Amino acid sequence: MRRGARAERARTREARQREAGLLAQLRRPPGGRDGRIMLLGQLLDRTGSGVWGASSVLYFTFVTGLDARQLGLLLGAAGVAGIAGSPIVGRLAGRFPVRSLLIGCHLLRLGTLGLMLICTGFYVLLPVVAVTYLGDRAAKTLEMLFATRVAGERRTTYQALSRSVANAGYAFGAGIAAIGLAVGTRDAYRALILCNALSFLVAAALVWRTREPRDPGRVAARTGDAAAAGGPAAPSPWRDRGYLRFVLLDIPMNLDDSILNVGLPLWLVNHTEAPHAFVPAFLVINTVLVVVLQMRVSAKVKEPRQAAGAVVVYGLTMLACCAVPATATGGAAWSASIALLVAAMLVTLAELMRSVSSWELAVSLAPPEARAPYLGVAGMSQSVQKSAGPLLLTGAVLTAGPAGWLVLGAAVAGLSVVQRRCCLRRLDTVLPVADPADGRQSVRPV
């Protein structure tokens, strides 16, 4: 009995220490002052994005007068433009300061939102919205690169804080949008657009207060650890087949986003007897679980090989998530509702695993002297998924019925095993290894 009581007290003490550590990280995030300012800027940015995400479709429908076909073309073109944002800004970040580029992205989106208030025609809105989405994707890539440089080895912790802050911002923004949508007038819709624009202006001002983060690649070049004058050129991600394979396999590792926002709501409406009022509950569950659990999940992944293992956990969780909707047909409303809420919890757990594994591997698998262009290419996986994921779900998975869900889950689980194997093989070539002769560490070439 005494031994059991001591073990229980030890577990309780360890849990309290973990919680204290998490609270300390929240008070003193990686990156110091610059990290805190950047997180605040992200909170405001995502708040504005939450306002836009909740109101944009209705704005284009009721204020600018676009029909369903035009709206689909508009958002599709914007998604394609967003794919180009990451590699373009990744290449620029290797030559220009990240801080200046991020301020430029915020101001670019500020300008395009201002144009939306005066543009009403479809052909005029098309390039404006496309540039807005390009700037949005570019800003997210720059934020990741900024965090990689200021947080250093604690980048996983910073990413967890960033995810929690982002979800809180999205939720707050959606709440603001709900007020404007309840009013429903044209001026109310325009006020929501201005609210989003204001968030970009304040975010740009906050980034201006930070200092340019140190670039390890440039430091390595100056110290002779990387390509110097007269030496070999920095590697290109477009010629690195191993890294491109990682980016390609990372696309299906982001499908949780489309399943949560497209797959589950459409399945509930068209294939089950569950009340339609349960659809907003999916996002509520997702937001609450991410805010509460993101730091705890990230604490389990401290180094790249653990991130590679988390990819398989993601695949298995997605398999379980896809199996649940397949059983939610033909039953009573209450059983379908419970099944889909469980699926929403599972897809959120998968998102938690993806958020720590995908980013950590994107950084760790890239050569230190060329991380900016490599991370720009890695950012394409999320953009491609946002464009292709909804089409995959609506055109194939949901059309095939329960079998479509099971095939999707099995495919993602299988690809996660392939991704883990490829990542571990590449990590053996890029991570430092000890020299048995003198104990020093060296890095194998990519």
Number of C-alpha atoms within 10 A of each C-alpha: 6 7 8 9 10 11 12 12 12 12 12 12 12 12 12 12 12 14 14 12 13 18 13 11 15 15 11 13 21 23 21 12 14 22 20 18 18 23 25 20 23 25 25 27 27 26 29 27 26 25 26 23 17 20 21 16 16 16 21 21 15 14 16 18 15 19 12 12 8 16 17 13 13 21 17 16 18 21 22 18 22 26 24 21 25 31 24 15 27 25 19 15 26 18 10 11 16 25 20 14 17 25 20 15 23 25 20 19 24 22 16 20 21 16 15 19 15 10 14 15 12 17 11 12 19 17 16 21 22 21 20 23 25 26 27 20 26 26 25 18 26 25 19 20 23 25 24 27 19 21 21 13 13 16 22 27 25 27 23 23 21 24 22 22 21 25 21 21 24 24 21 19 26 21 16 19 27 16 12 20 18 9 12 14 13 14 12 17 24 16 15 25 24 19 19 24 24 17 22 29 20 17 25 23 15 19 22 16 13 15 13 16 18 14 22 17 21 18 13 15 16 13 11 12 13 21 18 15 10 6 10 9 10 15 17 14 22 12 9 13 10 16 24 16 13 22 23 15 19 24 20 22 30 24 26 25 19 19 22 22 16 16 23 22 18 18 22 22 15 12 18 21 18 24 13 15 8 16 20 11 14 21 17 12 15 20 19 16 17 23 17 11 14 24 26 16 17 21 15 14 20 16 15 22 18 17 28 25 20 24 28 25 19 28 25 20 23 29 24 20 27 27 22 22 27 18 15 25 21 11 13 12 16 12 17 23 22 15 21 27 20 18 25 26 19 23 27 26 24 27 24 25 26 24 23 30 26 22 20 23 22 22 20 19 24 24 22 19 21 22 28 32 26 29 28 29 26 29 30 23 22 23 24 19 23 21 20 18 23 19 14 17 23 15 11 14 19 19 13 14 15 20 15 17 25 20 16 21 21 18 15 24 24 15 19 26 19 15 23 21 15 17 25 18 12 18 20 16 14 18 17 13 14 11 11 8 6 7 9 10 12 12 14 12 9 16
